[in-house]
Amino acid sequence: MGANQRLRQRTVWLLIIVLALGFGAVITRLAYLQLVQGEQLQQRAVEQQLSDTVINAKRGTIYDRNGKVLAQSASVWQVVLSPANFETDEQRNFVATRLAEILDLKKEDVYKQTKEDSYYVVVKRKIESEEQKQILELMNDVEDKYKLSSVIALLDDYKRYYPYSELASSVIGFTGSDDQGLSGVEYQYDSYLTGTPGRLVTATNANGTVMPFDYSQNVEAIDGNSVVLTIDETIQSIIEKYMKKGIKDNDVYNRGVCICMDVNTGEILGMATVGGYDLNDPFTISKEDKKEISEIDTDYLVKNGYLEEGSNPTDKEVDDLIKTAKSEAESMALSKMWRNKAISDTYYPGSVFKMITLSMALEEKTISSKTSFSCSGAFQLYNESIGCHHEAGHGSQNYKQALCNSCNPAFIQIGQTVGEEKFW
């Protein structure tokens, strides 16, 4: 075999090996993509070809025990543009001008949206019926000239509404901009009230641009469940009315609390934290709090630890600290306003506990109807003198009289008959 023949054979074998390795790598890669990553790549391909927009579900209604609506979701709309369907700058200018006027927006912002490379752009959410009516009239009036039905769409949306405004505000709570519960029953039962959002699935072209509304599929949202409270709107209204009067007549400083319960079932018929807020406007603090916050100055900074006394900060540092203090004071005012004192704050049981003290003494038979207790107006207990609300004293009394009189000295003596360990 000559040298040229051996060289040709080696070249052929080398070519075969290179081709085998190349095709082997390609086949191995194809098998990996098909068998291992196939499902994932298919999903990514679908995602590239589709645009998915969430459609809010209608939030469930909150009722009182008699079926009166305490919170409900009213129908509103969102305004959507299809910028890719605009044909002329005159059409863009007209739409931007008129929508800006109706929706109280800046014309330049709306005009910028009309130039976007998309078939789906949200201009404004949660518009009311008056704005919706004006847009529909606009579309009807100039349809022949500007073909607005191809560039403007109104989609259903929902807005939370509280018909009784302040009533039971600390119990009901409120929702945020995305309709999620932020406080009270709205927060506690958010998963029940929210429902299941729908979807607007729209095809996209090779450039990722959302296609026209004709290439979309609407998956309907499932409305949320409703919640029925044990609260009675009439009882709640009466409680709040007379609590407000009592607070005013008695110069109460830190708001007032009242709970009305059906003692046979434990159901709460009314729960009021008076000094509440408008559920339809939950982020606006009271005029009194606004006034206090506006008066925050250098003395406030020193008194509340923002500045050390005797320090010499620059004007800018003082201004920054005042802004911080005002922001924190506003947050505290909102938290205080939203707080349900009836269930969030702790209190000494006070005279309510006297029933427990008397019950244990009767059960242990450490007293009887013949046992007498004296009250001189105060009782010396260790190093402390505990007074009675009747400073002149109640004199000698049995346990029934002591209970009617809510006499502190008598109940200290009743508790002592039971003994410290058994009382505990």
C-alpha positions in Angstrom: 0.0 0.0 0.0 1.4 3.3 -1.1 1.8 6.4 1.1 -0.9 8.3 -0.8 -3.4 5.4 -0.3 -2.7 5.3 3.4 -3.1 9.0 3.7 -6.5 8.8 1.9 -7.7 6.0 4.2 -6.6 8.0 7.3 -8.4 11.1 5.9 -11.6 9.0 5.3 -11.5 7.5 8.8 -10.9 10.9 10.3 -13.8 12.4 8.4 -16.0 9.5 9.6 -15.0 10.0 13.2 -15.6 13.8 13.0 -19.1 13.2 11.4 -20.0 10.6 14.0 -19.0 12.8 16.9 -20.8 15.8 15.3 -24.0 13.9 14.6 -23.7 12.2 18.0 -23.5 15.5 19.8 -26.5 16.9 17.8 -28.6 13.7 18.5 -27.7 13.8 22.1 -28.6 17.5 22.4 -31.9 16.9 20.6 -32.7 14.0 22.9 -31.9 16.2 25.9 -34.1 19.1 24.7 -36.9 16.8 23.7 -37.0 14.4 26.6 -35.6 16.3 29.5 -36.4 20.0 28.8 -39.3 19.4 26.4 -42.1 20.3 28.8 -40.3 23.4 30.1 -39.5 24.7 26.6 -43.0 24.2 25.5 -44.2 26.2 28.4 -41.8 29.0 27.6 -42.9 29.0 24.0 -46.5 29.4 25.1 -45.6 32.2 27.5 -43.8 34.0 24.6 -46.8 33.8 22.4 -49.4 34.8 25.1 -49.9 37.8 27.3 -51.8 37.1 30.6 -53.7 39.9 32.3 -55.5 39.4 35.7 -59.2 40.2 35.9 -60.3 41.1 39.4 -63.1 39.0 41.0 -66.0 40.8 42.7 -65.3 40.8 46.4 -68.0 39.2 48.6 -70.5 41.4 50.6 -70.5 41.8 54.4 -73.9 41.8 56.0 -75.2 42.4 59.5 -77.3 39.7 61.2 -80.5 41.0 59.5 -79.1 41.1 56.0 -78.3 44.9 55.9 -75.2 45.5 53.7 -72.2 46.8 55.6 -69.7 46.5 52.8 -70.1 45.7 49.1 -68.2 45.9 45.8 -69.7 48.3 43.3 -69.1 48.1 39.6 -66.5 50.5 38.2 -64.4 50.3 35.0 -60.9 50.5 33.7 -60.0 52.4 30.6 -57.8 50.5 28.1 -56.1 51.7 24.9 -54.9 49.7 21.9 -52.0 51.9 20.7 -51.1 49.7 17.7 -54.5 50.4 16.2 -54.0 54.2 16.0 -53.7 55.3 12.4 -52.8 59.0 12.6 -51.3 61.6 14.9 -54.6 63.5 14.7 -56.4 60.5 16.1 -53.8 60.2 18.9 -54.0 63.9 19.8 -57.8 63.8 19.9 -57.9 60.7 22.1 -55.2 62.0 24.5 -56.9 65.4 24.8 -60.4 64.1 25.5 -59.4 61.2 27.8 -57.2 63.6 29.8 -60.1 66.0 30.3 -62.6 63.2 31.3 -60.2 61.3 33.5 -58.3 64.3 35.0 -55.0 63.1 33.7 -52.1 64.9 32.0 -52.5 65.0 28.2 -48.8 64.3 27.6 -49.0 61.1 29.7 -52.0 59.7 27.8 -50.4 60.7 24.4 -47.2 58.8 25.4 -49.4 55.7 25.9 -51.0 56.1 22.5 -47.5 55.7 21.0 -46.6 52.5 22.8 -45.9 49.3 20.7 -48.8 47.3 22.1 -52.4 46.5 21.6 -53.2 46.7 25.4 -52.4 49.6 27.7 -54.3 50.5 30.9 -55.0 54.3 31.1 -56.9 54.4 34.4 -58.5 51.9 36.8 -61.7 52.2 38.9 -63.4 55.0 37.0 -67.0 55.8 38.2 -70.2 55.6 36.1 -70.1 59.4 35.3 -66.7 59.1 33.6 -67.7 55.8 31.9 -70.8 57.6 30.5 -68.8 60.5 29.1 -66.3 58.1 27.4 -69.2 56.1 25.8 -70.8 59.3 24.6 -67.4 60.4 23.2 -67.0 57.1 21.3 -70.5 57.3 19.9 -70.2 60.9 18.8 -67.0 60.6 16.8 -66.9 57.0 15.8 -67.2 57.7 12.1 -64.3 60.1 12.1 -61.9 58.7 14.6 -62.9 55.0 14.9 -62.5 55.1 18.7 -64.1 51.6 19.2 -60.9 50.1 17.7 -58.5 52.0 20.1 -60.5 52.4 23.4 -62.1 49.7 25.5 -63.9 49.8 28.9 -63.3 46.7 31.0 -65.3 45.7 34.2 -63.7 46.4 37.6 -64.9 46.8 41.2 -64.5 49.3 44.0 -65.3 48.7 47.7 -68.1 50.8 49.1 -69.3 51.1 52.7 -72.9 52.5 52.8 -72.7 53.5 56.6 -69.3 55.2 56.4 -68.1 55.3 60.0 -70.5 52.6 61.5 -68.6 49.8 63.1 -65.4 50.9 61.3 -63.0 49.2 63.6 -64.9 45.9 63.3 -65.5 45.9 59.5 -62.1 47.3 58.4 -61.2 48.3 54.9 -59.4 47.2 51.7 -56.4 48.5 49.8 -56.0 49.7 46.2 -55.8 46.1 45.0 -59.0 45.1 46.9 -57.0 43.1 49.5 -58.3 43.3 53.1 -56.1 45.4 55.4 -58.0 45.6 58.6 -60.9 44.1 60.6 -63.3 41.6 59.1 -62.0 42.5 55.7 -58.5 41.3 56.7 -59.5 38.3 58.8 -61.8 36.8 56.2 -59.9 38.1 53.1 -59.4 34.6 51.7 -63.2 34.0 51.7 -64.2 37.4 50.4 -61.6 37.7 47.7 -62.8 35.1 45.2 -60.8 33.7 42.3 -59.4 36.2 39.8 -60.1 35.7 36.1 -57.7 36.1 33.2 -57.5 37.9 29.9 -55.2 35.7 27.7 -54.1 37.6 24.6 -51.8 36.4 21.7 -48.6 38.2 21.1 -46.7 38.6 17.8 -43.0 37.7 17.1 -41.9 41.1 18.5 -43.8 40.4 21.8 -46.5 43.0 21.0 -49.9 42.2 22.3 -52.3 41.5 19.5 -55.7 43.2 19.1 -58.7 42.4 21.4 -60.0 40.0 18.7 -57.1 37.6 19.5 -57.9 37.2 23.2 -59.7 34.8 25.5 -61.5 35.8 28.6 -61.5 33.4 31.6 -64.3 34.6 33.9 -63.5 35.5 37.5 -65.3 33.7 40.3 -66.9 36.1 42.8 -65.9 35.9 46.5 -68.1 34.5 49.2 -70.2 36.8 51.4 -69.9 37.1 55.2 -72.8 37.5 57.7 -71.8 39.1 61.1 -73.6 38.8 64.4 -73.6 42.6 64.5 -77.0 44.3 64.5 -76.8 47.6 62.6 -79.6 49.2 64.7 -77.9 48.2 68.0 -74.6 49.3 66.6 -76.0 52.7 65.6 -77.6 53.2 69.1 -74.3 52.3 70.9 -72.2 54.7 68.8 -74.7 57.5 69.2 -74.8 57.4 73.0 -71.1 56.6 73.3 -70.3 59.8 71.4 -72.6 61.8 73.7 -71.0 60.2 76.7 -67.5 61.0 75.5 -68.4 64.6 74.9 -70.3 65.0 78.2 -67.5 63.5 80.2 -64.5 65.0 78.4 -63.1 61.5 77.6 -59.6 61.8 76.1 -58.6 58.4 74.7 -61.8 57.4 72.9 -64.5 55.1 74.2 -65.3 51.4 73.9 -68.6 49.5 74.2 -69.5 45.8 73.6 -73.1 44.6 73.5 -73.4 40.8 73.8 -76.3 38.3 73.8 -75.5 36.6 77.1 -77.4 33.5 76.1 -75.3 32.7 73.0 -72.2 34.9 73.4 -73.0 36.6 70.0 -71.6 40.1 69.7 -74.6 42.4 68.7 -72.6 45.6 68.8 -68.9 46.5 69.2 -68.0 50.2 69.1 -64.7 52.0 69.3 -65.9 55.6 69.2 -63.6 58.0 67.6 -63.6 55.9 64.4 -63.1 56.8 60.8 -64.8 56.9 57.4 -64.4 53.5 55.8 -64.7 55.0 52.4 -61.7 57.3 53.2 -59.6 55.3 55.7 -56.2 57.1 55.1 -57.4 60.6 56.1 -56.6 61.4 59.7 -58.7 63.6 61.9 -58.4 67.4 61.9 -57.1 67.4 65.5 -54.3 64.9 64.6 -53.4 67.0 61.5 -53.1 70.1 63.6 -50.8 68.4 66.1 -48.6 67.0 63.3 -48.4 70.4 61.6 -47.1 71.9 64.9 -44.1 69.5 65.2 -41.0 71.7 65.8 -37.5 71.6 67.4 -38.9 71.4 70.9 -40.9 68.3 69.9 -37.7 66.8 68.4 -35.9 67.3 71.7 -38.8 66.1 73.9 -39.2 62.9 71.9 -35.6 62.0 71.5 -35.0 63.0 67.8 -32.5 65.6 69.0 -30.1 65.7 72.0 -30.6 68.8 74.1 -27.8 71.2 73.5 -26.8 69.8 70.1 -26.2 72.2 67.2 -27.7 70.6 64.0 -27.8 72.3 60.6 -31.1 73.7 59.3 -31.2 70.9 56.8 -30.7 68.2 59.5 -33.5 69.8 61.5 -35.8 69.9 58.4 -35.1 66.2 57.7 -35.8 65.2 61.3 -39.1 67.2 61.3 -40.1 65.4 58.1 -39.3 62.1 59.7 -41.1 62.9 62.9 -44.2 64.1 61.0 -44.2 60.9 58.9 -43.9 58.7 62.0 -46.6 60.7 63.8 -48.9 60.3 60.9 -48.4 56.6 60.9 -49.1 56.4 64.6 -52.2 58.5 64.2 -53.5 56.1 61.5 -52.7 53.0 63.6 -54.5 54.6 66.6 -57.5 55.5 64.4 -57.8 52.0 62.9 -57.2 50.2 66.2 -60.1 48.2 67.7 -59.7 49.0 71.4 -62.3 46.5 72.3 -60.1 43.5 71.3 -56.6 45.0 70.9 -56.1 46.9 74.2 -55.6 45.4 77.7 -57.5 46.7 80.7 -57.6 45.9 84.5 -60.9 44.0 85.0 -61.8 46.4 87.8 -65.2 46.0 89.5 -66.4 43.5 87.0 -64.1 41.0 88.7 -65.9 41.4 92.0 -68.5 38.8 90.8 -65.6 36.3 90.5 -64.4 37.1 94.0 -67.8 36.7 95.5 -68.6 33.5 93.5 -65.4 31.7 94.8 -66.1 32.8 98.4 -69.7 31.4 98.2 -68.5 28.2 96.5 -65.8 27.6 99.2 -68.4 28.5 101.9 -66.0 31.0 103.5 -68.9 33.5 103.9 -72.6 33.4 104.3 -75.5 35.8 104.3 -74.8 36.5 108.0 -71.2 37.5 107.4 -70.7 41.3 107.7 -67.9 43.5 106.2 -67.1 47.0 107.4 -66.1 50.0 105.2 -64.7 53.2 106.6 -64.0 54.6 103.2 -60.5 52.9 102.8 -58.7 49.7 103.6 -55.1 49.4 104.7 -53.4 46.6 102.8 -49.8 46.1 103.6 -48.3 49.6 102.9 -51.0 50.8 100.6 -54.4 52.4 101.4 -57.1 51.3 98.9 -60.0 53.7 98.9 -63.7 53.2 98.3 -65.5 55.3 95.7 -67.8 56.3 98.7 -65.2 58.2 100.7 -67.4 58.4 103.8 -67.6 54.6 103.9 -70.5 52.2 103.7 -70.3 51.0 107.3 -71.3 47.4 108.1 -72.8 45.4 105.2 -73.5 41.9 104.1 -72.2 40.5 100.8 -75.3 41.4 98.8 -75.1 45.0 100.0 -71.3 45.0 99.3 -72.0 43.9 95.7 -74.7 46.5 95.2 -72.4 49.1 96.6 -69.3 47.8 94.6 -67.4 48.4 97.8 -63.6 47.9 97.5 -62.8 47.4 101.2 -65.6 44.8 101.6 -64.3 42.8 98.6 -60.8 42.8 99.8 -62.1 41.2 103.0 -64.1 38.7 101.0 -61.0 37.8 99.0 -59.0 37.3 102.2 -61.5 34.8 103.5 -60.7 32.6 100.5 -57.0 32.9 101.0 -54.2 33.8 98.7 -53.3 30.4 97.4 -56.9 29.2 96.7 -57.8 32.6 95.2 -54.9 32.3 92.8 
